[in-house]
Amino acid sequence: MLYLRDATVVDSDTLAFRRGNLAVEEGDAGRARFVDRVPSHARVLDCSGRLVTRSFIIAHHHLYSSLALGMPPPGRSPRDFVDILRLVWWKLDKCLDREMIYASALAGAMEAARCGATFVIDHHSSPNWPSGSLELIARALEEVGLSHLLCLELSDRDGAAAREEGLVETRRYLRRRQGLVGLHASFTVSDSLLASAVELARSEDAGLHVHVAEAPSDQAACLREHGVRVLERLRRAGALESPRTLLAHGVHLDAGGRARLKRSPAWLVQNPESNQHNAVGELFVDGLERRVLLGTDGMHGDMLASARAAYLSAQARGGLSPLGAWRRLRRAHDYLSQNGFSGDGPNNLVVLDYRPPTPVRDANWAAHAVYGLGRAHVESVIARGRLVVEKGRLVRIDEEQARALARRQAERLWRRLRS
Ligand SMILES: [Zn+2]
């Protein structure tokens, strides 16, 4: 049992503030409850003057991009979104081998933990090294102390052998662990692969995790090749039937697509900074608010930054209140709990050393979260009742060693990219 002494706890749902000592149990079913006294000789974290609230969930990440930070740019400027994929990400993911996959997952997990996230929903791609890749990523996340929901990106873009290997790896992984069936995006997925993925998700009781209408080209390709837009194609294939299904982006859904999504039990993950980075536009939520989660799309592990970006980007498209941005940040708890996924109980917490120059209380907490709070305020992080970050230091792994490993693998990856 871990005790947080003299914490000011912000309820992530009601936003109520309550000061006291918190007893945090370990394990998947562990609770966190207020207690009058902290027993002597107990493991104690002093939280005087600190705020404590539920830790964060990254609802759409690509840990495999962690070693891209600072890498050499492509030979020429990409012309559009698909050009970015061809020149950057589809080159990078083909270079990944076992050591790089592990190192990138470790680097991304460290970054996520430092930013207060304890759960990562990841979408992985390593077409030349699919077998065993998800287990490697799971291990890296667990070494840092984080929980996860992983999938492998299935696609037809690298040919039949890579596609079949991906299906085999996905099935093998889902039989051992909680996870999802990953698909790249409609424009690189054939009808037969889509059918296989839907069937696999049904038989393993998993949802799908797929990029949807990220750029206009995804919709245009779908109309050209299948005569319908992306959401209708997915609906007809039975890909929208599970409440475990995550659709990433949805920037170019039209009103009909949004209506189809609203009628389905699937969820939409917004990645505002990535959308800005790729110049694909901004999400128009329009009636879907209660189904929208937030991710980072591999940009970083900082969900407070993602919430602020969602708040800012919404101002030109119908507006969003600070409380709306906070709810979007928190909606992944509903997704995980309603679907029975483990690893995100009330014993996952972040300790914030946040001392604003203005009053902070339940009524203005969301505004503080959007305008004032940032990763620099994350002091300690507790995952499944155990400390993973204590006063700014990762405590479950040797940080220096992990960073050195990541740098060595980044050098290898960048050399391979140049050759
Ligand atoms: Zn993505």
Residues whose N, C-alpha, C, O or C-beta is under 5 A from the ligand:
A	BS01	ZN	D297
